[in-house]
Amino acid sequence: MLTVVVFILILGLLVFVHELGHFLVAKKMGVKVEEFGFGFPPRLFGIKKGETIYSLNAIPLGGFVKIFGEDGEEKNNKFSFAAKKIWQRAGVLLAGVAMNILLAIALLSLGYMIGLPWSVSDEEAVSGAKVQITQVVANSPADEAGFKVGDAILGASSLSGQLSSVEKVSAVQDFIDKNKGQAVVVLLKRGQTELQVSLVPRVEAPQDEGAMGVGLARVATISFSWQRAIYEGAKETFTLLWLIILSLGSLIWQLFSSGGIGGEVVGPVGIFSLTGQAAQMGFVYLLQFTALLSVNLAIVNALPFPALDGGRVIFLIIEKIKGSPVSQAVEKAIHTAGFAFLILLMVVITFKDIVRLF
């Protein structure tokens, strides 16, 4: 139940902030906004203030903004979206993307003020450091034993000895190296739960996988002054932007070169599962996870694909080049086809999520 509530809150926040960006910039550009809704219809109630109805709707998954003239009508009305200059319309369209980026910066900045997990070396003198699992290789001993990314290693034991008070990566690596081929019991902390997991570290392991098949990092909770926190939040946000763009480029290359996409792509079901994992790990992990989703949403919406904000900007660029708008019928048909494709893609990804998770 907690996962459901958190999932709805996160998704609602991301979509609401995105639509808020469109709303604020449309108002700034002198465009009439007919309705700004929290949640999706059916409408529960609404209050009209000025020209805009502010509504509360039954489905609490974000929000929407209804902009006058957004489908190209009323070009002679100065308050219509269609009557505005190309750069003004582009600003309205891309405002949602900008707001999702700003939200990620705000969430990560708040996290760094509270205290976020920070990777530190074994040599650094910090208090409260722990060794955390950052990667689990598929079909490795750790994967088969049920290790999860985010688990913290509290200790380990075997017939030949015991490892306790784990604070350095090298201590775990040395213990495992000494016990290759022997049964080892590892004490893990997953969220607020401690559990013991048994496995046999491999004597011979594939290159760069290690005997257990995990990636390890020494992590400490670090907090900063508000000035440094904002700097680190912004820096991490733009690092995420770049990494996601690179990953997206790789996925697109896979799609066109092999006709398929990798299993690392997740849809709503996969995000729901990850939300549950982040919620178990704690509030600051939820902040990081929400920021990551917000950056993803920004990038996806900026793509030059029909039905997305970036796709609509492409039509504005075409209009600028040819000196007149693309036929509304043609543009609407292309956006409809693009939307249908996105729905189909989401169905396929969701099916893969369900197969992988269940």
C-alpha positions as a Markdown table, in Angstrom:
| # | Residue | x | y | z |
|---|---|---|---|---|
| 1 | Met | 0.0 | 0.0 | 0.0 |
| 2 | Leu | 2.9 | 2.4 | 0.9 |
| 3 | Thr | 4.4 | 1.8 | -2.6 |
| 4 | Val | 1.1 | 2.6 | -4.3 |
| 5 | Val | 0.7 | 5.9 | -2.4 |
| 6 | Val | 4.4 | 6.9 | -3.0 |
| 7 | Phe | 4.1 | 6.0 | -6.7 |
| 8 | Ile | 1.0 | 8.2 | -7.1 |
| 9 | Leu | 2.6 | 11.1 | -5.2 |
| 10 | Ile | 5.8 | 10.9 | -7.3 |
| 11 | Leu | 4.1 | 10.6 | -10.6 |
| 12 | Gly | 1.6 | 13.3 | -9.7 |
| 13 | Leu | 4.4 | 15.7 | -8.7 |
| 14 | Leu | 6.4 | 15.1 | -11.9 |
| 15 | Val | 3.4 | 15.7 | -14.2 |
| 16 | Phe | 2.0 | 18.6 | -12.2 |
| 17 | Val | 5.3 | 20.4 | -12.2 |
| 18 | His | 5.7 | 19.8 | -15.9 |
| 19 | Glu | 2.2 | 21.3 | -16.6 |
| 20 | Leu | 2.9 | 24.1 | -14.2 |
| 21 | Gly | 5.8 | 25.1 | -16.5 |
| 22 | His | 3.5 | 25.4 | -19.5 |
| 23 | Phe | 1.0 | 27.3 | -17.4 |
| 24 | Leu | 3.4 | 29.9 | -16.0 |
| 25 | Val | 5.2 | 30.6 | -19.3 |
| 26 | Ala | 1.8 | 30.8 | -21.3 |
| 27 | Lys | 0.6 | 33.4 | -18.8 |
| 28 | Lys | 3.9 | 35.3 | -19.1 |
| 29 | Met | 3.6 | 35.3 | -22.9 |
| 30 | Gly | 0.1 | 36.7 | -22.7 |
| 31 | Val | -1.6 | 33.5 | -23.8 |
| 32 | Lys | -5.1 | 32.7 | -22.4 |
| 33 | Val | -5.1 | 29.6 | -20.2 |
| 34 | Glu | -8.6 | 28.2 | -20.1 |
| 35 | Glu | -8.1 | 25.6 | -17.4 |
| 36 | Phe | -5.3 | 24.5 | -15.1 |
| 37 | Gly | -6.2 | 21.2 | -13.5 |
| 38 | Phe | -4.7 | 19.2 | -10.7 |
| 39 | Gly | -5.3 | 15.5 | -11.6 |
| 40 | Phe | -7.2 | 14.3 | -14.6 |
| 41 | Pro | -11.0 | 14.4 | -15.3 |
| 42 | Pro | -13.6 | 13.7 | -14.2 |
| 43 | Arg | -13.6 | 17.1 | -12.5 |
| 44 | Leu | -14.6 | 17.2 | -8.8 |
| 45 | Phe | -14.9 | 20.9 | -8.6 |
| 46 | Gly | -13.3 | 24.1 | -10.1 |
| 47 | Ile | -12.9 | 27.7 | -9.2 |
| 48 | Lys | -12.7 | 30.4 | -11.9 |
| 49 | Lys | -10.2 | 33.2 | -11.2 |
| 50 | Gly | -9.9 | 35.7 | -14.0 |
| 51 | Glu | -9.8 | 33.8 | -17.3 |
| 52 | Thr | -8.7 | 30.5 | -15.9 |
| 53 | Ile | -10.6 | 27.7 | -14.2 |
| 54 | Tyr | -8.5 | 26.0 | -11.5 |
| 55 | Ser | -9.9 | 22.5 | -11.1 |
| 56 | Leu | -9.4 | 19.5 | -8.8 |
| 57 | Asn | -10.0 | 16.2 | -10.7 |
| 58 | Ala | -10.7 | 12.7 | -9.6 |
| 59 | Ile | -7.5 | 10.9 | -11.0 |
| 60 | Pro | -4.6 | 12.2 | -8.9 |
| 61 | Leu | -1.8 | 11.5 | -11.5 |
| 62 | Gly | -0.4 | 15.0 | -12.1 |
| 63 | Gly | -2.4 | 17.6 | -14.0 |
| 64 | Phe | -3.1 | 19.3 | -17.3 |
| 65 | Val | -3.3 | 22.8 | -18.8 |
| 66 | Lys | -5.8 | 23.8 | -21.5 |
| 67 | Ile | -4.3 | 26.6 | -23.6 |
| 68 | Phe | -6.5 | 28.8 | -25.8 |
| 69 | Gly | -5.5 | 28.3 | -29.5 |
| 70 | Glu | -3.1 | 25.4 | -28.9 |
| 71 | Asp | -4.5 | 23.5 | -31.9 |
| 72 | Gly | -4.0 | 26.4 | -34.2 |
| 73 | Glu | -7.4 | 28.1 | -33.9 |
| 74 | Glu | -8.1 | 31.8 | -33.4 |
| 75 | Lys | -4.9 | 33.1 | -35.0 |
| 76 | Asn | -6.3 | 36.6 | -35.1 |
| 77 | Asn | -6.9 | 36.7 | -31.4 |
| 78 | Lys | -4.0 | 38.2 | -29.6 |
| 79 | Phe | -4.6 | 36.0 | -26.6 |
| 80 | Ser | -4.4 | 32.8 | -28.7 |
| 81 | Phe | -1.4 | 30.5 | -28.6 |
| 82 | Ala | -1.5 | 30.4 | -32.4 |
| 83 | Ala | -1.2 | 34.2 | -32.7 |
| 84 | Lys | 2.1 | 34.3 | -30.8 |
| 85 | Lys | 5.6 | 34.5 | -32.3 |
| 86 | Ile | 7.4 | 31.2 | -32.9 |
| 87 | Trp | 9.9 | 31.8 | -30.1 |
| 88 | Gln | 7.1 | 32.5 | -27.7 |
| 89 | Arg | 5.3 | 29.3 | -28.6 |
| 90 | Ala | 8.5 | 27.3 | -28.4 |
| 91 | Gly | 9.0 | 28.8 | -24.9 |
| 92 | Val | 5.6 | 27.6 | -23.8 |
| 93 | Leu | 6.2 | 24.2 | -25.2 |
| 94 | Leu | 9.6 | 23.7 | -23.7 |
| 95 | Ala | 8.7 | 25.2 | -20.3 |
| 96 | Gly | 7.6 | 21.8 | -18.9 |
| 97 | Val | 11.0 | 20.4 | -19.8 |
| 98 | Ala | 12.7 | 23.3 | -18.0 |
| 99 | Met | 10.5 | 22.8 | -14.9 |
| 100 | Asn | 11.4 | 19.1 | -14.6 |
| 101 | Ile | 15.1 | 20.0 | -14.7 |
| 102 | Leu | 14.6 | 22.7 | -12.1 |
| 103 | Leu | 12.6 | 20.2 | -9.9 |
| 104 | Ala | 15.5 | 17.7 | -10.1 |
| 105 | Ile | 17.9 | 20.4 | -9.0 |
| 106 | Ala | 15.6 | 21.4 | -6.1 |
| 107 | Leu | 15.2 | 17.8 | -4.9 |
| 108 | Leu | 18.9 | 17.0 | -5.1 |
| 109 | Ser | 19.8 | 20.3 | -3.4 |
| 110 | Leu | 17.4 | 19.5 | -0.6 |
| 111 | Gly | 18.9 | 16.0 | -0.4 |
| 112 | Tyr | 22.4 | 17.4 | 0.0 |
| 113 | Met | 21.2 | 19.8 | 2.7 |
| 114 | Ile | 19.6 | 16.9 | 4.6 |
| 115 | Gly | 22.4 | 14.4 | 3.8 |
| 116 | Leu | 22.7 | 12.2 | 0.8 |
| 117 | Pro | 24.8 | 9.0 | 0.2 |
| 118 | Trp | 28.2 | 10.0 | -1.1 |
| 119 | Ser | 30.8 | 7.6 | -2.5 |
| 120 | Val | 34.1 | 7.9 | -0.6 |
| 121 | Ser | 37.4 | 6.0 | -0.8 |
| 122 | Asp | 38.7 | 3.5 | 1.7 |
| 123 | Glu | 41.4 | 6.0 | 2.7 |
| 124 | Glu | 39.0 | 8.8 | 3.6 |
| 125 | Ala | 38.3 | 9.3 | 7.3 |
| 126 | Val | 34.5 | 9.6 | 7.6 |
| 127 | Ser | 32.1 | 8.4 | 10.3 |
| 128 | Gly | 29.2 | 6.1 | 9.6 |
| 129 | Ala | 30.6 | 4.7 | 6.3 |
| 130 | Lys | 29.1 | 1.5 | 4.9 |
| 131 | Val | 29.8 | -0.8 | 2.0 |
| 132 | Gln | 26.9 | -0.8 | -0.4 |
| 133 | Ile | 26.1 | -3.0 | -3.4 |
| 134 | Thr | 26.0 | -0.8 | -6.6 |
| 135 | Gln | 25.6 | -3.6 | -9.2 |
| 136 | Val | 24.5 | -7.2 | -9.3 |
| 137 | Val | 25.7 | -9.2 | -12.4 |
| 138 | Ala | 23.1 | -11.4 | -14.0 |
| 139 | Asn | 23.4 | -15.1 | -13.3 |
| 140 | Ser | 26.3 | -14.5 | -10.8 |
| 141 | Pro | 26.4 | -16.1 | -7.3 |
| 142 | Ala | 25.1 | -12.9 | -5.8 |
| 143 | Asp | 22.2 | -12.7 | -8.3 |
| 144 | Glu | 21.2 | -16.3 | -7.7 |
| 145 | Ala | 21.4 | -15.7 | -3.9 |
| 146 | Gly | 19.0 | -12.7 | -4.1 |
| 147 | Phe | 21.4 | -9.7 | -3.6 |
| 148 | Lys | 19.8 | -6.3 | -4.6 |
| 149 | Val | 21.4 | -3.0 | -5.6 |
| 150 | Gly | 21.3 | -0.8 | -2.5 |
| 151 | Asp | 21.9 | -3.6 | 0.0 |
| 152 | Ala | 24.5 | -2.7 | 2.6 |
| 153 | Ile | 26.9 | -5.4 | 3.7 |
| 154 | Leu | 27.0 | -5.6 | 7.5 |
| 155 | Gly | 29.2 | -8.7 | 7.9 |
| 156 | Ala | 30.1 | -12.1 | 6.6 |
| 157 | Ser | 31.1 | -15.5 | 8.0 |
| 158 | Ser | 32.4 | -18.8 | 6.8 |
| 159 | Leu | 33.9 | -22.0 | 8.3 |
| 160 | Ser | 37.3 | -20.3 | 8.3 |
| 161 | Gly | 36.4 | -17.0 | 10.0 |
| 162 | Gln | 34.2 | -14.1 | 10.4 |
| 163 | Leu | 34.0 | -10.5 | 9.1 |
| 164 | Ser | 32.3 | -7.9 | 11.3 |
| 165 | Ser | 32.0 | -4.1 | 11.5 |
| 166 | Val | 32.3 | -3.7 | 7.7 |
| 167 | Glu | 33.4 | -0.1 | 6.8 |
| 168 | Lys | 35.7 | -0.6 | 3.8 |
| 169 | Val | 35.4 | -2.2 | 0.4 |
| 170 | Ser | 38.8 | -3.8 | 0.7 |
| 171 | Ala | 37.8 | -5.7 | 3.8 |
| 172 | Val | 34.9 | -7.3 | 2.0 |
| 173 | Gln | 37.1 | -8.1 | -1.1 |
| 174 | Asp | 39.8 | -9.6 | 1.1 |
| 175 | Phe | 37.4 | -11.8 | 3.0 |
| 176 | Ile | 35.7 | -13.1 | -0.2 |
| 177 | Asp | 39.1 | -13.8 | -1.9 |
| 178 | Lys | 40.1 | -15.9 | 1.1 |
| 179 | Asn | 36.9 | -17.9 | 0.9 |
| 180 | Lys | 36.5 | -18.6 | -2.9 |
| 181 | Gly | 34.8 | -22.0 | -3.4 |
| 182 | Gln | 33.5 | -22.1 | 0.2 |
| 183 | Ala | 30.0 | -21.4 | 1.5 |
| 184 | Val | 29.8 | -17.8 | 2.8 |
| 185 | Val | 26.9 | -16.3 | 4.8 |
| 186 | Val | 26.6 | -12.5 | 4.2 |
| 187 | Leu | 24.6 | -10.3 | 6.5 |
| 188 | Leu | 22.8 | -7.6 | 4.5 |
| 189 | Lys | 20.7 | -4.6 | 5.4 |
| 190 | Arg | 17.9 | -3.9 | 3.0 |
| 191 | Gly | 16.0 | -0.8 | 4.0 |
| 192 | Gln | 15.2 | -1.3 | 7.6 |
| 193 | Thr | 15.5 | -5.1 | 7.4 |
| 194 | Glu | 18.5 | -7.3 | 8.1 |
| 195 | Leu | 18.8 | -10.7 | 6.4 |
| 196 | Gln | 21.3 | -13.4 | 6.0 |
| 197 | Val | 22.1 | -14.7 | 2.5 |
| 198 | Ser | 24.3 | -17.7 | 1.6 |
| 199 | Leu | 26.4 | -18.1 | -1.5 |
| 200 | Val | 29.6 | -19.7 | -2.8 |
| 201 | Pro | 32.1 | -17.2 | -4.3 |
| 202 | Arg | 33.5 | -18.4 | -7.7 |
| 203 | Val | 37.0 | -19.6 | -7.8 |
| 204 | Glu | 37.2 | -18.6 | -11.5 |
| 205 | Ala | 35.1 | -15.6 | -12.5 |
| 206 | Pro | 34.6 | -13.7 | -15.8 |
| 207 | Gln | 36.7 | -10.7 | -16.2 |
| 208 | Asp | 35.6 | -7.6 | -14.2 |
| 209 | Glu | 32.8 | -9.5 | -12.4 |
| 210 | Gly | 34.5 | -10.7 | -9.3 |
| 211 | Ala | 33.9 | -13.8 | -7.2 |
| 212 | Met | 30.5 | -12.8 | -6.0 |
| 213 | Gly | 29.4 | -10.8 | -9.1 |
| 214 | Val | 28.7 | -7.5 | -7.5 |
| 215 | Gly | 29.9 | -3.9 | -7.6 |
| 216 | Leu | 30.8 | -2.4 | -4.3 |
| 217 | Ala | 31.1 | 1.2 | -3.1 |
| 218 | Arg | 32.0 | 2.7 | 0.3 |
| 219 | Val | 29.2 | 5.2 | 1.0 |
| 220 | Ala | 28.8 | 7.8 | 3.7 |
| 221 | Thr | 26.0 | 10.3 | 4.3 |
| 222 | Ile | 27.3 | 13.8 | 3.6 |
| 223 | Ser | 25.5 | 17.1 | 4.0 |
| 224 | Phe | 26.5 | 20.5 | 2.8 |
| 225 | Ser | 25.8 | 24.2 | 3.5 |
| 226 | Trp | 22.8 | 25.4 | 1.4 |
| 227 | Gln | 25.1 | 27.2 | -1.1 |
| 228 | Arg | 27.2 | 24.1 | -1.7 |
| 229 | Ala | 24.1 | 21.9 | -1.7 |
| 230 | Ile | 22.6 | 23.9 | -4.5 |
| 231 | Tyr | 25.8 | 23.7 | -6.5 |
| 232 | Glu | 26.1 | 19.9 | -6.0 |
| 233 | Gly | 22.4 | 19.5 | -6.8 |
| 234 | Ala | 22.8 | 21.4 | -10.1 |
| 235 | Lys | 26.0 | 19.5 | -10.9 |
| 236 | Glu | 24.5 | 16.1 | -10.3 |
| 237 | Thr | 21.4 | 17.0 | -12.3 |
| 238 | Phe | 23.4 | 18.0 | -15.4 |
| 239 | Thr | 25.6 | 14.9 | -15.0 |
| 240 | Leu | 22.4 | 12.8 | -15.0 |
| 241 | Leu | 21.2 | 14.7 | -18.1 |
| 242 | Trp | 24.3 | 13.8 | -20.0 |
| 243 | Leu | 24.4 | 10.2 | -18.9 |
| 244 | Ile | 20.7 | 9.6 | -19.8 |
| 245 | Ile | 21.2 | 11.2 | -23.2 |
| 246 | Leu | 24.1 | 8.9 | -23.8 |
| 247 | Ser | 22.1 | 5.9 | -22.7 |
| 248 | Leu | 19.2 | 7.0 | -24.8 |
| 249 | Gly | 21.4 | 7.3 | -27.9 |
| 250 | Ser | 22.7 | 3.8 | -27.2 |
| 251 | Leu | 19.1 | 2.5 | -27.0 |
| 252 | Ile | 18.1 | 4.2 | -30.2 |
| 253 | Trp | 21.2 | 2.7 | -31.9 |
| 254 | Gln | 20.2 | -0.8 | -30.7 |
| 255 | Leu | 16.6 | -0.3 | -32.0 |
| 256 | Phe | 17.8 | 0.5 | -35.5 |
| 257 | Ser | 20.8 | -1.8 | -35.6 |
| 258 | Ser | 19.3 | -4.9 | -34.1 |
| 259 | Gly | 15.5 | -4.2 | -34.1 |
| 260 | Gly | 15.2 | -4.5 | -30.3 |
| 261 | Ile | 15.8 | -2.7 | -27.1 |
| 262 | Gly | 17.7 | -3.9 | -24.1 |
| 263 | Gly | 16.1 | -5.3 | -20.9 |
| 264 | Glu | 17.2 | -2.3 | -18.9 |
| 265 | Val | 14.3 | -0.2 | -20.3 |
| 266 | Val | 11.4 | 0.0 | -17.8 |
| 267 | Gly | 7.8 | 1.2 | -18.1 |
| 268 | Pro | 5.2 | 1.9 | -15.4 |
| 269 | Val | 5.4 | -1.5 | -13.8 |
| 270 | Gly | 9.2 | -1.3 | -13.6 |
| 271 | Ile | 9.0 | 2.2 | -12.2 |
| 272 | Phe | 6.5 | 1.0 | -9.6 |
| 273 | Ser | 8.8 | -1.8 | -8.5 |
| 274 | Leu | 11.8 | 0.6 | -8.3 |
| 275 | Thr | 9.6 | 3.1 | -6.3 |
| 276 | Gly | 9.0 | 0.4 | -3.7 |
| 277 | Gln | 12.7 | -0.4 | -3.4 |
| 278 | Ala | 13.6 | 3.3 | -3.0 |
| 279 | Ala | 10.8 | 3.8 | -0.4 |
| 280 | Gln | 12.3 | 0.9 | 1.6 |
| 281 | Met | 15.7 | 2.5 | 1.6 |
| 282 | Gly | 14.6 | 5.8 | 3.0 |
| 283 | Phe | 13.5 | 9.4 | 2.3 |
| 284 | Val | 16.7 | 10.7 | 0.8 |
| 285 | Tyr | 16.8 | 7.7 | -1.7 |
| 286 | Leu | 13.3 | 8.7 | -2.7 |
| 287 | Leu | 14.5 | 12.2 | -3.4 |
| 288 | Gln | 17.3 | 10.9 | -5.6 |
| 289 | Phe | 14.9 | 8.5 | -7.4 |
| 290 | Thr | 12.3 | 11.3 | -8.0 |
| 291 | Ala | 15.0 | 13.6 | -9.3 |
| 292 | Leu | 16.2 | 10.9 | -11.7 |
| 293 | Leu | 12.6 | 10.3 | -13.0 |
| 294 | Ser | 12.2 | 14.1 | -13.4 |
| 295 | Val | 15.3 | 14.3 | -15.6 |
| 296 | Asn | 14.1 | 11.3 | -17.6 |
| 297 | Leu | 10.7 | 13.0 | -18.1 |
| 298 | Ala | 12.4 | 16.2 | -19.3 |
| 299 | Ile | 14.6 | 14.4 | -21.8 |
| 300 | Val | 11.8 | 12.2 | -23.2 |
| 301 | Asn | 9.5 | 15.3 | -23.7 |
| 302 | Ala | 12.3 | 17.2 | -25.4 |
| 303 | Leu | 12.7 | 14.5 | -28.0 |
| 304 | Pro | 11.8 | 15.6 | -31.6 |
| 305 | Phe | 9.1 | 13.0 | -31.9 |
| 306 | Pro | 5.4 | 13.6 | -32.8 |
| 307 | Ala | 3.0 | 14.0 | -29.8 |
| 308 | Leu | 5.9 | 15.1 | -27.6 |
| 309 | Asp | 6.8 | 18.8 | -26.8 |
| 310 | Gly | 10.0 | 18.4 | -28.8 |
| 311 | Gly | 8.0 | 17.1 | -31.7 |
| 312 | Arg | 5.7 | 20.2 | -31.7 |
| 313 | Val | 8.8 | 22.4 | -31.6 |
| 314 | Ile | 10.0 | 20.7 | -34.8 |
| 315 | Phe | 6.8 | 21.9 | -36.5 |
| 316 | Leu | 7.6 | 25.4 | -35.4 |
| 317 | Ile | 11.0 | 25.1 | -36.9 |
| 318 | Ile | 9.5 | 23.9 | -40.2 |
| 319 | Glu | 7.1 | 26.9 | -40.0 |
| 320 | Lys | 10.0 | 29.3 | -39.6 |
| 321 | Ile | 11.9 | 27.8 | -42.6 |
| 322 | Lys | 8.9 | 27.6 | -45.0 |
| 323 | Gly | 7.3 | 30.9 | -43.8 |
| 324 | Ser | 3.9 | 29.4 | -43.1 |
| 325 | Pro | 2.5 | 26.8 | -40.7 |
| 326 | Val | 2.1 | 23.2 | -41.6 |
| 327 | Ser | -1.5 | 22.2 | -42.3 |
| 328 | Gln | -3.3 | 21.6 | -39.1 |
| 329 | Ala | -4.9 | 18.4 | -40.5 |
| 330 | Val | -1.4 | 17.1 | -41.4 |
| 331 | Glu | 0.2 | 18.0 | -38.1 |
| 332 | Lys | -2.7 | 16.5 | -36.1 |
| 333 | Ala | -2.5 | 13.3 | -38.1 |
| 334 | Ile | 1.2 | 13.0 | -37.5 |
| 335 | His | 0.9 | 13.7 | -33.7 |
| 336 | Thr | -2.0 | 11.1 | -33.5 |
| 337 | Ala | 0.2 | 8.5 | -35.2 |
| 338 | Gly | 3.1 | 9.4 | -32.9 |
| 339 | Phe | 0.9 | 9.1 | -29.9 |
| 340 | Ala | -0.4 | 5.7 | -31.1 |
| 341 | Phe | 3.2 | 4.5 | -31.5 |
| 342 | Leu | 4.2 | 5.7 | -28.0 |
| 343 | Ile | 1.2 | 3.8 | -26.5 |
| 344 | Leu | 2.2 | 0.6 | -28.4 |
| 345 | Leu | 5.8 | 1.0 | -27.2 |
| 346 | Met | 4.6 | 1.5 | -23.6 |
| 347 | Val | 2.5 | -1.7 | -23.9 |
| 348 | Val | 5.5 | -3.7 | -25.1 |
| 349 | Ile | 7.8 | -2.3 | -22.4 |
| 350 | Thr | 5.1 | -3.0 | -19.7 |
| 351 | Phe | 4.8 | -6.6 | -20.9 |
| 352 | Lys | 8.6 | -7.0 | -20.6 |
| 353 | Asp | 8.4 | -5.5 | -17.1 |
| 354 | Ile | 5.8 | -8.0 | -16.1 |
| 355 | Val | 7.7 | -10.9 | -17.5 |
| 356 | Arg | 11.0 | -9.8 | -15.9 |
| 357 | Leu | 9.5 | -9.1 | -12.5 |
| 358 | Phe | 7.0 | -11.9 | -12.2 |
